[in-house]
């Protein structure tokens, strides 16, 4: 075989893949770049429809940060919105 042949290049690439797979951080990076192990829970299931619930206006606004007490106070004034959800 000549140096630089396709067989040599294939063998070199196989060796490099083995070395990359042996390193945990590199392997995780490559998996992420390939999109493997993607959690599809972030996407809506097919056939799911989004419905908008209109709520009556008030002097307060929906909290933009998670605060159970503030959310409870907000929706306590809007029982219809909770029922339609």
Secondary structure as GFF3:
##gff-version 3
##sequence-region A 1 85
A	DSSP	alpha_helix	6	22	.	.	.	ID=ss1
A	DSSP	alpha_helix	24	34	.	.	.	ID=ss2
A	DSSP	three_ten_helix	40	42	.	.	.	ID=ss3
A	DSSP	alpha_helix	68	76	.	.	.	ID=ss4
A	DSSP	alpha_helix	79	84	.	.	.	ID=ss5
###
